[in-house]
Amino acid sequence: MAALLQGASASPFVRKVRVALAEKGIPYDLDPVVPFNVSPEYKKRSPLGKIPCFTPKDGVHIPDSSVIIAYLERTHPAKPLYPENAEEFARALFLEEYADSALVQALAVPFFQRIIAPLFLNQKTDDAAIKTALEVTAPPLLAWLDEQIGKKKFFVADRLTIADIAIASPFVNFMHSGETIDAKKYPNLARFLAEMHERPSFKAVIEEERALFGRAA
Ligand SMILES: N[C@@H](CCC(=O)N[C@@H](CS)C(=O)NCC(=O)O)C(=O)O
């Protein structure tokens, strides 16, 4: 049985796992579970009802993107995604947390309001929510990332880690919603994102998603 990843590809957390799987060269099948009213069977696998959930072998179900990638690191240690050094390891985990929490919350707003709400939930776009996300919530988060990456290619340890994957993932949703990162305000971050999204691992999923959302990403 090939490993199975469950979750709709537009989720930043599903994308994060897909990119990690690609970087490690692990084959898998994708079951695009949408996280609204999930089935009781899916909830047995992922008790919080969230996507993604990974099934590497019969009877083993691993929910949560961070947990899945930590598991993959144990089962496929080649092409490591976590730094060896303890301080760098802690730094990478914090950047992953930063991305998965505040950054996803801010960047997902235009995507949710312009695409998910009208197309999938029959709800109107809340323009005020988008304005607050773009003008109030996102700027300090982006400024901090821009300062942290500086002229470096990667956030931690001079090589690709979980931090880079987690940070670059939600920006794909941001771009699908028609937004761009202002390269004048955030030149380092814009350069980092352009390079990350050109990696074959990101490029493949972005192209697949672009076909779904019909926008240039
Ligand atoms: N910490 C989780 C977060 C996953 C998550 O929030 N996924 C969203 C989709 S992007 C979801 O399933 N939301 C449905 C819900 O919260 O019920 C992870 O890293 O996998």
The ligand as an SDF file (V2000), in Angstrom:
LIG
                    3D

 20 19  0  0  0  0  0  0  0  0999 V2000
   -2.1560   22.1170   13.6290 N   0  0  0  0  0  0  0  0  0  0  0  0
   -2.8250   21.5370   12.4940 C   0  0  0  0  0  0  0  0  0  0  0  0
   -3.7620   22.5640   11.8770 C   0  0  0  0  0  0  0  0  0  0  0  0
   -4.5750   21.9700   10.7410 C   0  0  0  0  0  0  0  0  0  0  0  0
   -5.7370   22.8650   10.3540 C   0  0  0  0  0  0  0  0  0  0  0  0
   -6.1310   23.7910   11.0770 O   0  0  0  0  0  0  0  0  0  0  0  0
   -6.2990   22.5550    9.1910 N   0  0  0  0  0  0  0  0  0  0  0  0
   -7.4770   23.2870    8.7570 C   0  0  0  0  0  0  0  0  0  0  0  0
   -7.5150   23.4340    7.2420 C   0  0  0  0  0  0  0  0  0  0  0  0
   -6.3120   24.5590    6.6650 S   0  0  0  0  0  0  0  0  0  0  0  0
   -8.7020   22.4920    9.1610 C   0  0  0  0  0  0  0  0  0  0  0  0
   -8.7250   21.2830    9.0260 O   0  0  0  0  0  0  0  0  0  0  0  0
   -9.7330   23.1850    9.6510 N   0  0  0  0  0  0  0  0  0  0  0  0
  -10.9670   22.5740    9.9940 C   0  0  0  0  0  0  0  0  0  0  0  0
  -11.3030   22.7140   11.4310 C   0  0  0  0  0  0  0  0  0  0  0  0
  -10.5740   23.4240   12.1550 O   0  0  0  0  0  0  0  0  0  0  0  0
  -12.2910   22.1210   11.8530 O   0  0  0  0  0  0  0  0  0  0  0  0
   -1.7880   21.0340   11.4840 C   0  0  0  0  0  0  0  0  0  0  0  0
   -0.6580   21.5150   11.5070 O   0  0  0  0  0  0  0  0  0  0  0  0
   -2.1020   20.1170   10.7170 O   0  0  0  0  0  0  0  0  0  0  0  0
  1  2  1  0
  2  3  1  0
  2 18  1  0
  3  4  1  0
  4  5  1  0
  5  6  2  0
  5  7  1  0
  7  8  1  0
  8  9  1  0
  8 11  1  0
  9 10  1  0
 11 12  2  0
 11 13  1  0
 13 14  1  0
 14 15  1  0
 15 16  2  0
 15 17  1  0
 18 19  2  0
 18 20  1  0
M  END
$$$$
